[in-house]
Amino acid sequence: MSGKYAFTKSLKEVRFLFCQTAEHSAATRSFLTRAYPIMKKNNPATPIMLREAAGTVPKIYARYEFGHEKSQSLEGLSDKQIEETVTSLVKNEV
């Protein structure tokens, strides 16, 4: 499947954690507002979970086959840097 956010076959789940109001999560919220519809359209069978909690530092988790999981902090990153981080996690095999 071609597409900007076409996930690797071994990716089973993506989770975004962030604060719904804090300034340190603003870029993450902006990125998700823009990119979530594209990600979901290109990967309808892969769960993409958005978890909002007050005071939470923005972070992404990617779970692959056999329970392997990688996470990356999104704190302090710009929208473009978040895009690069997400792309590297969802396209790489474990």
C-alpha positions as CSV (number, residue, x, y, z in Angstrom):
1,M,0.0,0.0,0.0
2,S,1.4,3.3,-0.9
3,G,0.6,6.4,1.0
4,K,2.1,8.9,3.3
5,Y,1.3,7.0,6.5
6,A,1.0,3.4,5.2
7,F,2.1,1.3,8.2
8,T,4.4,-1.6,8.1
9,K,2.6,-5.0,8.2
10,S,4.2,-5.9,11.5
11,L,2.7,-2.8,13.3
12,K,-0.3,-3.8,15.4
13,E,-1.2,-0.7,17.3
14,V,-0.2,3.0,17.7
15,R,-1.0,5.0,20.8
16,F,-0.6,8.8,21.3
17,L,-0.5,10.1,24.9
18,F,-0.8,13.9,25.4
19,C,-2.5,16.6,27.5
20,Q,-5.6,18.1,26.1
21,T,-4.8,21.6,27.3
22,A,-1.1,22.0,28.1
23,E,1.2,24.1,25.8
24,H,3.8,21.3,25.7
25,S,1.2,19.1,23.8
26,A,0.1,21.8,21.4
27,A,2.2,20.5,18.5
28,T,1.0,16.9,19.1
29,R,-2.6,18.0,19.0
30,S,-2.0,20.0,15.8
31,F,-0.3,17.1,14.2
32,L,-3.1,14.7,15.1
33,T,-5.8,17.0,13.9
34,R,-4.0,17.1,10.5
35,A,-2.7,13.6,10.1
36,Y,-5.1,11.3,12.0
37,P,-7.7,11.1,9.1
38,I,-4.9,10.3,6.6
39,M,-3.4,7.6,8.9
40,K,-6.8,6.0,9.5
41,K,-7.8,6.1,5.9
42,N,-4.5,4.3,4.8
43,N,-4.7,1.8,7.7
44,P,-8.3,1.1,8.6
45,A,-7.6,-2.2,10.4
46,T,-4.8,-0.9,12.7
47,P,-5.9,0.7,16.0
48,I,-4.7,4.3,16.4
49,M,-5.5,5.3,20.0
50,L,-5.5,8.8,21.3
51,R,-5.2,9.1,25.1
52,E,-5.7,12.5,26.7
53,A,-4.9,13.1,30.3
54,A,-4.2,16.3,32.2
55,G,-0.5,16.9,32.7
56,T,0.6,14.0,30.4
57,V,3.8,14.5,28.5
58,P,3.3,13.9,24.8
59,K,4.5,10.4,23.7
60,I,3.9,7.8,21.0
61,Y,3.9,4.1,21.4
62,A,4.1,1.6,18.6
63,R,3.3,-2.1,19.2
64,Y,4.6,-4.6,16.7
65,E,4.2,-8.4,16.3
66,F,5.2,-10.6,19.2
67,G,4.5,-7.9,21.7
68,H,7.6,-5.7,20.8
69,E,7.0,-2.1,21.6
70,K,8.8,1.1,21.0
71,S,8.1,4.5,22.4
72,Q,9.3,8.0,21.7
73,S,8.8,11.3,23.5
74,L,7.2,14.0,21.4
75,E,7.8,16.8,24.0
76,G,9.4,19.9,22.6
77,L,9.1,18.8,19.0
78,S,7.6,20.8,16.2
79,D,4.8,19.5,14.0
80,K,7.4,18.5,11.3
81,Q,9.6,16.7,13.8
82,I,6.6,14.8,15.2
83,E,5.8,13.8,11.6
84,E,9.3,12.5,11.1
85,T,9.2,10.6,14.5
86,V,5.9,9.0,13.7
87,T,6.9,8.0,10.2
88,S,10.1,6.4,11.5
89,L,8.1,4.3,14.0
90,V,5.3,3.2,11.8
91,K,7.4,2.3,8.8
92,N,10.2,0.4,10.5
93,E,10.1,-3.3,11.1
94,V,11.2,-4.7,14.5
